[in-house]
Amino acid sequence: MFDKTDPSIFEGDWTFEKTERAVLGLCKILDHYAHKLTLDDLKNDPRCAKIPDLSLERVQEVIADVEAKLWRGVKPIDNEVIYHTGPHHDDIMLGIMPFIMRQLRSPHNQVHFAIMTSGFHSVTDEFLLEALFDTLSLLRRGLIQMVNYPDFFEQGYRFKQEKDIHHYLDNVACKNPHEMRRGFCHRILRDTVGLWHLKSVAELEQRLEIEIESLQKGLPNSPEIQKLKGEVREFEEELVWAYAGTALDHIHHLRLGLYNDSSSGVISSSGVIAGEDPQSPTAWIPNRQRDVEPILTQLRAIHPTVITVAMDSVGLAPKTHYKVMKTIAEAVRLWNEEEDLSKLRIFGYRNVWSTYHPAQANVYVPVSLNTMAVFEKAFKDSYLTQVKAEFPNPDFDGPFSELAEQIWAKQYKDIQLILGKDFFYENAHPLVRATHGLLFLKEMTVKEFLSETM
């Protein structure tokens, strides 16, 4: 992983990060543990040879720094207001779920999730067609009784959405796929009534028939169908965080308009960003009224002490990731003009589209097999549209959850070269002993975050 460092990084003024990159890279190239490196190994490596005051003490400094990063990841985050942000539904989970799980266990944290875009592009016509067909079938068989409540079509359809989630998850526990599907169809039905302002069972059945026929014919998606697809993704996100008891009012679907920009794009299996001119400049200015203000309003209302942001530059991930990062940065910049944010901590993360070099990251979060088991099951039970992704990573054909686990396991294996295997399995801390993967984060101050993103 970290033996592919761009040689140009080592030009110019020398920093400790360059020392760390050089030593980490040498360990990787030689497949040697850091404590076994010799001074000759360092002198014979063109990158390590540039280290000022070269000696084995520099190696010990790198070992100490890597260990410090691990202990930062072990330290729990408590008594905080945490605002996790993701460009699309599933980005937060794939990027930092092991980081989040311990936060959710503490009753002293307020944990919020803000998903910035609709995500309707990730729901295929075939998936929605099957969902609408199943909903209509259950309705006609009398298996969706809520439509019989007197006020259902006036206002009742908007209530008890958390009941749909708990119905679904109760039957995950019972291993009852039929009732899981019924819980999912309950939400589809509520959303359908709301989107088309339906007033009776007859109108509902007719609308479902119309949309089923449209999808079967392959007609272009109407704005309502696009919105319904986005609401499918929203339900998936709610399921994931409900695993740990997160209430709906702590999950925010912002549906920013930048997702509909023609240049937002997604990466196809060929690695080309769809809908984007490859010759266009990378500079992009967020739309303040449409996209920045909704985030700024939430920051003012929630007043987080910790924020997480997907830190993907142009070309490393779907273009939407970059646009969302820029938009969040602008919201933070404006909020910083209003309040003292000197104590605000911002954690940058990456997920299946790109990874931090271990020298770039300054927090290594341990990932246990127990965490991986929960992560994988939650992903497959909740993100029904993503088990077989429409736009997979160009380098991986399979569930994104498996790719994330591979990345964590690889990062752990690489860091073992620095700290040694025995550092983990003989460690006095049970979380470190249980480690079989590592998640890399970059903790920043507001000034550092804005410097990197503006």
Secondary structure, DSSP 8 states (H G I E B T S, - for coil): -TT---GGGGSSS--HHHHHHHHHHHHHHHT--GGG--HHHHHHSTTGGGSTT-SHHHHHHHHHHHHHHHHHHHS---S-EEEEEESSTTHHHHHHHHHHHHHHH-TT-EEEEEE-S--GGGS-HHHHHHHHHHHHHHHHTT--GGGGSTTTTTTGGGS-HHHHHHHHHHHHHTT-HHHHHHHHHHHHHHHHHHHHT--SHHHHHHHHHHHHHHHHTT----HHHHHHHHHHHHHHHHHHHHTTT--GGGEEE---GGGGSTTT--B-TTS-BTT--TTS-S-----IIIIIHHHHHHHHHH--SEEEEE---TTTS-HHHHHHHHHHHHHHHHHHHHS--TT-EEEEE--SS----TTT-SEEEEEEHHHHHHHHHHHHHH-TTTTT-SS--TT--S-HHHHHHHHHHHHHHHHHHHH-HHHHHT-SSHHHHTEEEEEEEEEE-HHHHHHHH-
